[in-house]
Amino acid sequence: MQKDRMVQGAGAPRRVVEIVQDRHGNPIEIFDPPFYRREFEDAYRFIIDSYPVAPRDIGLFLPCAVRKPYSRSPSHKLFRQVVDGVLAPEDYHIVVFGTCGTVPAELEGMYPYRNYHYMLGRNKDERVRRDFHRIEVYRLKGYLEKTRDTYRHRLAYCIGPFRKAMVEAAEATGIAVDLLPSDPMIERLYDIDCPFPEGSLSMQGYIDEFREGLERLAGMVHAGDTTAPEGCPEGHRSVRA
């Protein structure tokens, strides 16, 4: 199948740099990095400057997915199944973050968030990866500041470059964000011989910790606790200034 070609569509043309297959063998065209593109910055500025985010007790930050819309990807179906098994819909708000920027989940069908495919993990260019980190920290800082008083608690379920960006953004803003999976779990599942050594967030050990973290938050919300989580298991990180 052809790659390194230009694809026309909404917005500027996009370059196909790779073609991969999903779990069913269907081809997915991987485009060039979206975080450089003007339409993603324009959409981000709309969210930061104009979009009203409704208050919720819990802000859940989930990584973006290759399959669009995000909610129909296998990983997000699993994540949402876990969330819905613990939390009531009125308790939480999902935010998708990563190579897309920072997107309230209800806007997943908005251009350009449904019109790109990209996999940062396959890009070994250190300059591109540094640029992603810089741009993502900037966008996460903006969203955290915008929603400083919107959520009582925040939990980010992430590994790899997305996690590093969230850590830096949370520390820079002084806004507490709990991180899962825990560092010991990541170390336990780490496999240096795999193309993606930290594995997938759909792995059972990660999912079990995600569910346990949601259960702790649910208990705090129902108890009327307004403080950041305390007494977390060893290795469960809460990023604070």
Secondary structure, DSSP 8 states (H G I E B T S, - for coil): ---SEEE--SSS-EEEEEEEE-TTS-EEEEES-GGGSHHHHHHHHHHHHT-----EEEEEEEE--SSSSGGGSHHHHHHHHHHHTTS-GGGEEEEEEETTEEEEGGGTTSTTTTS----GGG---HHHHHHHHHHHHHHHHHHHHHTTTTEEEEEEE--HHHHHHHHHHHHHHT--EEEES-HHHHHHH--TTSSSTT--TTSHHHHHHHHHHHHHHHHHHHTT--S---S--TT-EEE--
